[in-house]
């Protein structure tokens, strides 16, 4: 009798069930135990695989998406890649409106995955006709048989993580998690994961990460949108210049802001000390953990889970480029040793 061939039917079956990995060297001196939920182990190398598959399959079940239709979305890169990947397997066309802040690596990847890409200026207001929000809306209106995913204002974004990421973390920690640290962009990851964890144990603290130049932290604290908070910053997929309805502020206990520069160096530190090649927002998550640790947030009984959203390969022309880091003024006398010396043998 022939042995069964152990193979997956397609790449989509690999989405989810990402590993929880203990952080050792980057958290030396901190009180408590720290674990990374490493979403780069998804086949599309980011947490956005979860929402891409979930939202598309929900649209199919509801009869909104039909064979030959076009999927349209606003993205800083990761959601677009995941949607393009799912579209290939399921047979849909994919059109993406991308922020010019997205790395060249991300934009090239989207084109490689067969998506049609519109690159829109990053530093314009959300209601500007050139913003990637409004470009996506226009493309949806102009494209017959299209579905606009609209991740910033789609409750399914939260549901995807409520049904997958939250339960996975609860099971992987044996219910012993005390703190969750997650970056907030659309807010779907932190909101859905937090909603599940709070239902299991309302004492779990949910710590959100925001960027300087973003409105989320102040809105969480005051419920007021302050336009004065908005200014250009470099981190992709973190913070916002609008208030996404995919963010459930009620399940988040506290926000902390991190800088572009510290987050970039911290991402590089993760690679060098833990062997985990992760993206810019992963550096932001660990930087937030450092700041919370300095404030005395954790004790010896704390079990802290950090969500590392994506893979470092998407930032080769940014935080992992010494030239880019130098151009941003991110190298100084304190961290010049980070620059890798290359010797060419002739």
ZANU-154648 format. One line per 2 residues: number of its first residue (from 1); their letters; for each residue z, y, x of C-alpha. Coordinates in steps of 0.02 Angstrom, whole numbers, m for minus. Example, Ala and Ser with C-alpha at 12.3 -4.5 7.8 and 13.67 -1.06 7.14 Angstrom:
% residues 2
1) as) 390/m225/615 ~ 357/m53/684
END
This chain:
% residues 346
1) xx) 0/0/0 ~ m53/167/71
3) xx) 83/292/110 ~ 91/450/5
5) xx) 17/605/86 ~ 154/734/93
7) xx) 64/898/67 ~ 82/1053/m40
9) xx) m55/1087/m167 ~ m72/1267/m105
11) xx) 20/1401/m9 ~ 106/1471/m164
13) xx) 221/1319/m173 ~ 304/1381/m12
15) xx) 369/1542/m91 ~ 558/1558/m98
17) xx) 700/1451/m31 ~ 704/1554/129
19) xx) 841/1513/255 ~ 1009/1597/280
21) xx) 1037/1620/467 ~ 1202/1670/549
23) xx) 1195/1827/653 ~ 1291/1807/815
25) xx) 1256/1930/955 ~ 1203/2085/855
27) xx) 1367/2082/758 ~ 1484/2051/904
29) xx) 1645/2147/880 ~ 1625/2163/691
31) xx) 1758/2092/577 ~ 1693/1951/465
33) xx) 1542/1838/465 ~ 1364/1902/448
35) xx) 1212/1808/386 ~ 1029/1858/368
37) xx) 923/1802/221 ~ 760/1795/319
39) xx) 619/1830/197 ~ 487/1820/334
41) xx) 493/1631/304 ~ 394/1657/144
43) xx) 209/1614/169 ~ 160/1797/151
45) xx) 299/1843/273 ~ 399/1952/152
47) xx) 512/1953/1 ~ 368/2026/m101
49) xx) 291/1852/m118 ~ 425/1820/m248
51) xx) 378/1964/m363 ~ 191/1943/m338
53) xx) 193/1763/m397 ~ 321/1791/m534
55) xx) 240/1946/m611 ~ 64/1870/m605
57) xx) 121/1707/m685 ~ 217/1801/m820
59) xx) 59/1903/m856 ~ m40/1742/m870
61) xx) 87/1665/m991 ~ 80/1821/m1100
63) xx) m110/1822/m1102 ~ m119/1989/m1011
65) xx) m211/1915/m861 ~ m369/1815/m890
67) xx) m492/1730/m770 ~ m600/1856/m678
69) xx) m479/2001/m704 ~ m429/2126/m569
71) xx) m253/2155/m506 ~ m213/2335/m457
73) xx) m56/2395/m369 ~ 31/2534/m274
75) xx) 103/2469/m110 ~ 172/2513/60
77) xx) 90/2351/119 ~ 198/2199/86
79) xx) 176/2187/m102 ~ m10/2214/m78
81) xx) m22/2071/47 ~ 73/1955/m70
83) xx) m34/2004/m220 ~ m193/1979/m119
85) xx) m132/1807/m65 ~ m89/1754/m243
87) xx) m254/1827/m306 ~ m353/1719/m184
89) xx) m272/1559/m247 ~ m283/1607/m430
91) xx) m457/1684/m425 ~ m425/1869/m461
93) xx) m497/2023/m378 ~ m369/2137/m297
95) xx) m373/2328/m275 ~ m231/2416/m183
97) xx) m179/2598/m165 ~ m85/2609/0
99) xx) 21/2747/77 ~ m50/2819/239
101) xx) 126/2792/310 ~ 92/2605/307
103) xx) 58/2534/479 ~ m123/2501/531
105) xx) m71/2319/550 ~ m28/2309/365
107) xx) m187/2395/308 ~ m295/2280/417
109) xx) m204/2129/347 ~ m240/2184/168
111) xx) m426/2198/204 ~ m423/2029/292
113) xx) m350/1954/133 ~ m500/2015/33
115) xx) m419/2164/m53 ~ m509/2329/m80
117) xx) m395/2462/m4 ~ m377/2647/m44
119) xx) m271/2738/86 ~ m180/2887/7
121) xx) m85/3030/91 ~ 100/2987/109
123) xx) 178/3159/109 ~ 124/3224/m61
125) xx) 230/3232/m218 ~ 232/3082/m335
127) xx) 138/3180/m469 ~ m1/3237/m351
129) xx) m168/3161/m403 ~ m190/3097/m223
131) xx) m23/3003/m221 ~ m40/2816/m216
133) xx) 48/2806/m385 ~ m84/2912/m471
135) xx) m231/2837/m377 ~ m177/2663/m436
137) xx) m162/2726/m616 ~ m336/2804/m606
139) xx) m412/2645/m535 ~ m330/2545/m675
141) xx) m406/2662/m806 ~ m578/2651/m725
143) xx) m580/2462/m696 ~ m619/2355/m848
145) xx) m514/2197/m860 ~ m381/2259/m739
147) xx) m193/2237/m739 ~ m81/2366/m653
149) xx) 72/2279/m580 ~ 170/2443/m567
151) xx) 314/2368/m467 ~ 417/2529/m469
153) xx) 429/2528/m658 ~ 416/2343/m699
155) xx) 574/2250/m752 ~ 493/2087/m697
157) xx) 521/2150/m518 ~ 709/2134/m551
159) xx) 691/1969/m645 ~ 600/1885/m500
161) xx) 750/1910/m385 ~ 877/1874/m522
163) xx) 797/1703/m544 ~ 767/1662/m360
165) xx) 848/1766/m222 ~ 1018/1784/m307
167) xx) 1041/1599/m348 ~ 981/1549/m174
169) xx) 1110/1661/m87 ~ 1249/1602/m203
171) xx) 1208/1420/m167 ~ 1183/1445/20
173) xx) 1352/1531/40 ~ 1441/1408/m74
175) xx) 1492/1558/m179 ~ 1587/1632/m32
177) xx) 1483/1790/m12 ~ 1589/1949/m17
179) xx) 1458/2083/22 ~ 1270/2101/1
181) xx) 1175/2229/105 ~ 997/2264/51
183) xx) 872/2405/72 ~ 813/2493/m85
185) xx) 633/2546/m111 ~ 570/2491/m282
187) xx) 746/2425/m303 ~ 691/2257/m371
189) xx) 763/2152/m230 ~ 936/2230/m226
191) xx) 948/2248/m416 ~ 895/2072/m464
193) xx) 996/1989/m326 ~ 1149/2095/m365
195) xx) 1137/2063/m552 ~ 1149/1875/m524
197) xx) 1286/1886/m393 ~ 1392/2004/m498
199) xx) 1380/1884/m645 ~ 1446/1745/m532
201) xx) 1582/1854/m454 ~ 1602/2037/m504
203) xx) 1706/2070/m347 ~ 1555/2050/m232
205) xx) 1514/2221/m159 ~ 1333/2274/m166
207) xx) 1289/2396/m26 ~ 1122/2484/m37
209) xx) 1025/2558/108 ~ 931/2722/88
211) xx) 831/2833/206 ~ 859/3014/253
213) xx) 721/3104/157 ~ 746/2996/2
215) xx) 830/3038/m164 ~ 911/2870/m205
217) xx) 1086/2890/m131 ~ 1118/3059/m211
219) xx) 1047/3002/m378 ~ 1163/2851/m375
221) xx) 1313/2965/m346 ~ 1269/3109/m462
223) xx) 1134/3043/m582 ~ 1037/3200/m535
225) xx) 865/3204/m455 ~ 871/3327/m311
227) xx) 700/3380/m248 ~ 785/3462/m98
229) xx) 829/3288/m32 ~ 645/3246/m5
231) xx) 562/3265/165 ~ 447/3155/271
233) xx) 520/3003/358 ~ 446/2854/448
235) xx) 524/2694/379 ~ 407/2601/261
237) xx) 468/2516/103 ~ 637/2603/102
239) xx) 692/2750/m4 ~ 591/2847/m131
241) xx) 535/3021/m186 ~ 555/2969/m368
243) xx) 676/2863/m469 ~ 606/2688/m501
245) xx) 661/2605/m663 ~ 656/2442/m564
247) xx) 818/2501/m484 ~ 976/2457/m581
249) xx) 1097/2583/m507 ~ 1243/2512/m608
251) xx) 1250/2351/m506 ~ 1251/2442/m338
253) xx) 1424/2493/m277 ~ 1377/2611/m137
255) xx) 1229/2679/m39 ~ 1224/2726/144
257) xx) 1084/2819/233 ~ 1009/2766/400
259) xx) 895/2860/519 ~ 717/2814/569
261) xx) 764/2810/753 ~ 920/2702/742
263) xx) 834/2580/623 ~ 688/2560/744
265) xx) 800/2523/892 ~ 907/2404/789
267) xx) 754/2304/735 ~ 707/2285/919
269) xx) 886/2233/955 ~ 876/2093/825
271) xx) 721/2024/911 ~ 798/2031/1085
273) xx) 970/1964/1042 ~ 940/1843/897
275) xx) 760/1790/927 ~ 716/1847/750
277) xx) 556/1949/747 ~ 585/2057/595
279) xx) 521/2219/520 ~ 576/2400/512
281) xx) 681/2381/354 ~ 773/2232/430
283) xx) 827/2350/568 ~ 883/2472/433
285) xx) 987/2336/348 ~ 1077/2292/510
287) xx) 1100/2476/553 ~ 1184/2498/384
289) xx) 1298/2349/422 ~ 1348/2432/586
291) xx) 1390/2594/497 ~ 1489/2506/361
293) xx) 1582/2406/495 ~ 1628/2569/584
295) xx) 1696/2635/418 ~ 1810/2482/402
297) xx) 1718/2404/255 ~ 1740/2224/315
299) xx) 1888/2115/362 ~ 1907/1945/444
301) xx) 1876/1858/277 ~ 1713/1949/239
303) xx) 1553/1848/220 ~ 1414/1976/226
305) xx) 1233/1934/182 ~ 1095/2052/240
307) xx) 921/2036/167 ~ 790/2048/305
309) xx) 634/2086/200 ~ 485/2054/314
311) xx) 410/2003/481 ~ 392/2105/640
313) xx) 206/2069/658 ~ 172/2207/529
315) xx) 243/2339/646 ~ 155/2303/811
317) xx) 74/2476/809 ~ 239/2557/761
319) xx) 417/2508/811 ~ 359/2370/929
321) xx) 239/2488/1017 ~ 318/2581/1164
323) xx) 183/2714/1147 ~ 225/2745/963
325) xx) 412/2748/998 ~ 383/2875/1137
327) xx) 271/2982/1025 ~ 411/2989/895
329) xx) 536/3042/1028 ~ 634/2881/1002
331) xx) 656/2846/1188 ~ 784/2945/1285
333) xx) 894/2920/1438 ~ 1009/2805/1337
335) xx) 879/2679/1283 ~ 738/2698/1408
337) xx) 779/2522/1469 ~ 703/2458/1306
339) xx) 529/2496/1373 ~ 453/2334/1433
341) xx) 378/2348/1606 ~ 212/2258/1621
343) xx) 143/2205/1788 ~ m42/2168/1803
345) xx) m87/2045/1939 ~ m257/2079/2014
END
